[in-house]
Every structure is written in structure tokens, then in C-alpha cells.
Amino acid sequence: MNTFARLTATALLATAGTAVAAPAPTWVASWQASPQPVWGADFLFPTLIPAHLEAQTFRQTARLSLGGRQLRVRLSNTYGEQPLRIGAASVAAGAGQQPLALSFEGSAETVIAPGTERLSDPLALATTDLQAVQVSVYLAGRTPLRSFHWEGRQTAAVATGDQTLAPTLATSSTTTARLFVSGIDVQGAAGARSVVVIGDSITDGATASLDRDQRWTDHLAARLAPQGVAVVNAGISGGRLLRDGMGEAALSRFQRDVLDQPGVASVIVLLGTNDIAWPGTAFARSEPAPTLAELQVGYRALVDRAHARGVRIVGATLPPFAGALPGTPLDDYYQPDKDALRRQLNAWLRQDSPFDAVIDLDAALRDPADPARMAPAFDSGDHLHPGDAGNRAMADAVDLQALLPGQVPVTTP
């Protein structure tokens, strides 16, 4: 039964007898795109976005994990250096559908101060589990782009003028990066809750099929939605645990991207590969490699902060990456000493870590004949990121009872 159906059933039961009060619905995070600072032209990868927008509409698609009777949209100016002036914004129930205008304290326009975000007023748009919605934002004045989410794995469009209420855009250009929208919350049934997955490019879905919702978090969302549990993706490509990478270090963004998410009950941490592999590469040529002890301290800090908020926290072992990124400027990403540290870290995660539970993604993805490598059936081809089949295998490896003990039925993938 999807979320909207559950809400309807609850309402019918409440009206059947005056002595029965309907449980109050709750707001829960249903989708997320963690903000990153826009980097300069000298960085290894292009930004995929223009330097600014002016008198243009940006439209992007977001697949909700859990549906509800209303939704609200979070707009971000996290790394902006000047106020972000939004001329209009809207949400459509799907591609080609008539958009509905968003408001902010009753106004179609809003100004977001640098370093902050703004939550829209609730919009009476009923949605179902795993429904894709389209969010459009119009910028009237010249707006430098300083905050974005680089790896959207979804085609977004830029159009001239205010087309926020147009069912179909007269598109002038496209990108796979995301802008402005950092989260979507839904008003779910009583007891609805969310799982946040914080990670790097593997969680961000770097090589998942474009426009097909094939990240491992998408597959996990399909498993959990029938239980009234949302899954939100806090992955950032190039993300790291201890140091800033292509986004802030997890230690810095954990509050914003995990603990501040409405309805969060549990978090999965899949981080450390870039901490281990970046030093000595074009990303961080002179940076020293982290020690096992330093990584352990970082993990413990996340655990302590989650537990202080009453949030369950689950770790994940690091998948193998031998032979990663061949024929690229990062073909030195893998080295035997880096793999030795990865194996040490995984052994500690399995045997002695402070996490409430551990998901063994290394075991799920590795090649039995060569455990330093990803199994060919799960490999995207770059020997670092799983393909669609690998992403599904990762989601299937999650023990839902370990993730939310006693809160979901015991099922097999």
C-alpha cells in the first residue's frame, strides 16, 4: 500500500467511530541533493553549469522516495556570496503536467541570504511513493551560481523567461547538474520516517544509467517505501570523511545533510574510499595518506553525534577498487598500499566498530576470484563505481531489520 493510500485508509477509519482519533501526519524528508560549492575552471572536472543565470527558468526532475498529501521544497544558497533572489518557483506532478506555483510566506518571490536555505509553504499536491516530480525555479536578475550539486544523474533544462507554469519548457540548454533545490519533504502518514545515506560518488550514482533512477539508494527506497520509510541520498561525488573534497567533509556537513533532515531515524555511512585513494593523485598530489586511527576517529565522531540525537547509525564496508579509472588522469587512484588500508578498515568495521550495525558491501560486490577487484557483473567498467546491477546488489545487501530494528517486517530481497 503506498503512502497516499495509507493516509486515505487512516482517514476512513477515523470517521468510522467518533472515539477513534486519526494519528497526526508528519513531515519527513523524501528527496535530497546535498549542496556543494561551485569550483573554478582549473579543477579537474567541468562544472556542467553556466557562470550565471538571468531571466531564465531552471527545471529538474526529482523522484520522491515516499509520497504524501502535501509537499514542501527546500531552496539553498549555502555557498552563495550574495542574496539569491527567486522570482517564482513551481512543482509539477510529472513531466508534461501542469505545474503548481510554490509560495514562501505567502509570496511567489523570496530572497535567500548567503549561507542559508528557505523552505516553501506546504503545497497541496498529493504524491505517491517513488513518484517523479518536476521543480522549476525562475531567476529574474543576473544570478551568479555558487552552490550546486554536480552529479545529478538526471537531465535538467534551462529555458528563457519565466516558464515555471509551463507544462513543457521551450528548452535552450540542458545539464545533468542540479541547482537551487536541496530537498523535498512530504507530509506522510503518522510514523513515517527517513533513512539518510551519506556517501561519495558511489552513493551519488556516478555511473548509474542516466534518467533511470538506478542509484543504490533508489533501489533501497523501493524496498522501504511499502513500510512508510523514505530514503534520501546525501552522497556527494568526490566526498570524503575527514577532509573537504568536491564538497565539504562529512564531519562538517553531517548536521545539515543528516541530522537536520525531518523524520530521520537511521543513517548509513559509506565513506572513506576517497580519503584513502585521493592522496598522491591529481586531486591531492602532496597530501599525506590518512592513518587507520584517523579514519576510526572520524567514524566515531559521526556515531557520537548520531547517538546524541537518538538516531541509529549503520556503517558500510568499502568496496574494492583495484584497477580503478584506467586511461584517465586518475589512473593512479589505486595502489596496493591503499588497498591494504581499505582491508584494515573493513576488518575493523566488521569486528570492532562503534556502529549499531554494518552492511558488508565489500563482500556483496567483490570478485571471489580476485577480492581486490569488483566482480565483473557489478562493475560499471571503470573498476571503481558499480553499474546498475551492482547498485541493485548493494541495496539487496541491506538487512532492513538491522537498519530499523523491529520497525519493518522480516523480508528477503
N, C-alpha and C positions, 0 to 999 in steps of 0.2 A: 504494500500500500504506500503510495507516495505521500509526501508531506501535506499537500493540499487536501488529499482525500482524508488523511488522518484528522486534519483540522475540521473538515466538514462532519466527520463521524462524531468527533468530540462535541460539536455544537448540537447535533441531533440528540445525543444522549443527555445533554444538559437540559434541553427543553422537554424531555420525556417526563421529568418529575421535578417539581419545584424544590425538593430537598437536596438535589444534586447540583452543585455549582461547577461550572466548566473551569478546568485549570487555566490559569492565565498563560497566554502565549509568551514567548521570549524571543529577544533579538539574539541572533547568532551569526558569526562570520561564515559566509558561504563561498567567497572567492577572494583572492588576494593577488597582487603583483607588487612585490617589495620594491620601494624606490631605490634608485642608485644615482649618484652624481654623474652628470654627463662629462665624459673625458675629452681631452684635447685631440687635435688632429694628428699628433705624433704618436698616439697609442697604437698598439699592435693591430687592433680591430677597428673598423669604421663604426660610427655611432648608428648609422642607418636612419638618422633623422636630420632635418634641416637645422640650421642655426637658430631660426626663429619661425614663428607663425604670425600672420597678420591678416585679419578679415578672412579667416579660414575656419573650417569645421574639421575636427578630427573624430573619426568613428572607429570603434573597436568592438570586437566580439568577446564576450566572457561567458564561459559555461559555468553556471552555478553548480555547486555540489548538492545543495539541499534547497528545496523550494519553500515558499511560504505565502502568506496572504498579502504582505506588503514587503517592500524593499527600500533600502536607502544606500546611497552611493557616497564613497569617501574620495574626495579630491585632494591631491597632495602638491604642496610647494616646498617639500622637505629640503631641497638643496638650492632653492631659488635665492637670488640676491636682491630681488625687488618684489613688491606685491604682485601676485598673479591675479589678473582681472578676468573673470569668467563672464562672458556676455550672455550665454544661455547654455543649457545642458538638457539632455533628454535620455530616456530609456525606451527601447522597443522590445517587444516580447520575442522577436526573432527577425531574421533577415527579411526585408520587404514588408514588415509590419509597420503600422502607424505608430511613430514614437509618441510618448507622453512626456510633457515638459517636467523637468525637475525644478524644485524651488529650494531656496535657502533662507530660512526665517521668513518665508512668505514671498520672497523676491526671486525673480528669474535670474538676476545678476548676483554675483558675490565677489568679494576680494579676499584673497588668502595671503596672509602675511608670510614673509620669508621664514622658512624653518617650521612651518605649521601645516595643518591639513584642515579640511572643512567637510562636515557630514551634511548631506542633504536632508531636507524634510522627508518623512516617510511618504512613499509613493504607493497608492492603492493599485498595485499591479500584482495579481496573483500569479505565482510561478510554480512549476513542478520540479521535482528532483532531476538533476542533470540537464536542465533547460539552458540553452544558449540565448543570452540577451545581447542587445547592442546598445552601447552607451556612446553618445555624441556630445562633444564639447566645442563651443564656439568661442574663438578669441577675436575680439573686435580690433584691439590695438596691437601694435608691434610687441610681440612677446618672446623674449629670448628663452630658449629651452635649456634648463639647468638640471631638472630632475626627469628621470625616465626609467623604464625597465627594458633592458636591452634585448633579452631573448624571450619574445612573446610566443613564438611558435604558432602565431595566428596572424593572418593578413589584416592589417588596419588600413584605413583610407583617409586621405586628405582631400578636401573639396573647397572650392572658392565660395565665400559668403556664408551667411547663416543658413545652413541646411539641417539644423538639429531636428526639425519637424518633418523632414522629407523622408518618405518610406524608402526611397532609393537615392543614393548620392550620385551627383554628377562628378565623378572622381577625377582628380587631377594627378594624384600620385598615390603610391602605396608603400607600406613598410611592414616589417614584422616586429618592430619595437612597439612598446606601449608608452602612452603619455597620460598624465594627469590623474587617471583613475587608479587608486592603490587598493581599493577594497569595495566589496558589496556585501552588505548584511541583509538577512531576511528575517521576517518575523515568523518564526517557526512554531510548531506545537510545543506545549509545555514539556519541558525536559529535553528539548533539542540542545545539542552541544556540538562542539567542533574539535577536530584534531588538526593541529598545525604541524606541517613538515618543514623544518628548516634545513637547508642544504645548499649545495653548489649547483654546477651545470647538470649533473646527473638528475637532480630533483627538478631543476628548471626545465628539463626536457630538451636539451641542446640538439639532439639528433632524432627526436620523435617526429613522426610524419606531420608535416605542416597542415594546419587547419583540421586535424582529425582527433584531437584530444587523446593523445596516446602517451602522455607522461605517466610515470608510475603512480603519481598521486591521482590522476584521472581514473585509473583502474581501481585504486583503493577507494575512491569516492563512490564508485559503482557498487562496491561490496558493502559500504557502510550506510549509504543513503536509505535503504529499507529499514534501518534501525534508528532513523532520526538523527544520524550523526553526519555532520559536514566535514569535509577535508579541504583545508586551504593550503596553498602552496607558497611557502616563504623561501623558495630557492632563488639564488642569485648566481648566474654563471660567473665563474671566477671568484666565488665566495670562499672565505676562509674562516676558521675558528678564531685564531689568535690575532691575526693582522688584517688590515684592510686589503682588499684585492680589487675586483671590479665593482665592489660595493663595500660598505662598512663591515668590519669583522663581526662575527656572530655575537661575540661578547658585548659589542656596542649596540647592536640592533635587536637584541633578544627581547628587550622590554617592548619596543614598538611593534615588531613583527610577530611576536608570540604572545606575551603576557597581556598586552593591551587589546588583543582580539576578543570581541564579545563571545561569551559562551565557551571559551577554551577549557577543555577538560583534560587534554593529553597532548603531548608534543613528541614528535620523532626527530631525532638529531642524526643527520647523515652528513658529517663534515670531517675534514682532516686531510683529504686527498691533496688539495691544493696547498695546504700548509706544508705537507711533506714534499710535493713534487715541484712547486714553483722555484725554490732556491736553486740557483745555478742556471736557470733558463733565461730567455729574453724577458720574462716578466720580472725577475728579481735576480739579476746576474750575480751580485755580490752579497746577497742576503744569506746569513748562516741558516743551516737547516735546524728545525726545532728538535728538541730532545723529547724522548718519550715522557719524561717527567713534566715538561712544559705543556704538552698536549693533555696529560692527565689533569693538571691543574685547571686548564681551560674547561674541560668537561665537567669537573667537579663544581666549578663556578656556576655553570648553567644548571646543574642539578640542584644546587643550593637555592638558586633564585626561583626555580620552578616549584620546589617543595615549600618555600616560604609563602607562595601564593596558593598552595593546595592543588597544584597541577601535577599530574603524573607525567613522568619523562622517560622515554624509551630511547635507547641508543641503537645504532646500527653499525655493523662491521663494514669496513671499507672494501669495495670490490677490487679485483685485480686489474692491473693496467699495463702489463708488460707489452712493449712494442707500441706504446701509445703515440698517436699523432705523427705517423710516418710521413715523410715528404713535406713537412711543414716547418716553419721557423721554430717550432716547439718539439722537434723530434728528439730532443734530449730530456724530455719531460720524465721519461722512465730511466732509472738507473738501478742496478742491483742493490745498492745500499739504501735507496729509498724504499724498495720493496721489503727489505729486511725490517725497516722501521714500521712499515704498514703491518707486517705479520706480527711484530711485537705488540703493536697497538691492538690488533684484533684479538690476540691471545688475552690481553688484559681486559678488553671489553667483554669477552666471553666468561672469564673466570673471576674477575675481582673488581669490576667497575661499580660505581655508585648508582647506575641507572636502575630504574624499577624493573626493567626487562630489556632484553637485547634481541634485535632482529638480525639473523645471520645472513646478510646479503652477499657476503663473500662466498659462503657455501652455496647460495642459490644461483650465483652467476658464473663461478669459476669452471674452467675446463678440467675435468677429473684427470686427464692425461698430462696436463701442464697447469698446475694450480696458480701459477703466477699470471696466467692469461685468462681472459674471459672466454667462455665457451662459444665456439663459432655461431651456434644457433641464436645466441643472445647478443652478439656483437654487432654494433651498427656499421662496423668496418674501420673505425678509427682506433679500435682496441682500448678505448677509454670509456666511451659512452655506450650504454645498451641501446639496441634498436627497439622497435615496438614489442617484439616477443620478449626481449629482456625486461622491458618495463612491466609487462604483464607478470612475468615471473617474480619480479620484486614485490609487486602488490600481493601476489598469491602467497608469498613467503611470510606475510604479516599474520601473526596469531592475534585475532581480534580480541580474544579473551585476555591476552597479555596486555593489549593496548588499552582496553577498557574493562577491567575485571568485573564480572557479574552484571555488566550492563548491556551485553549483546549475547544473542544465542550462540551456542557452540555450533559452528558450521565448518564445512570443508570447502576449499576453493572450487 
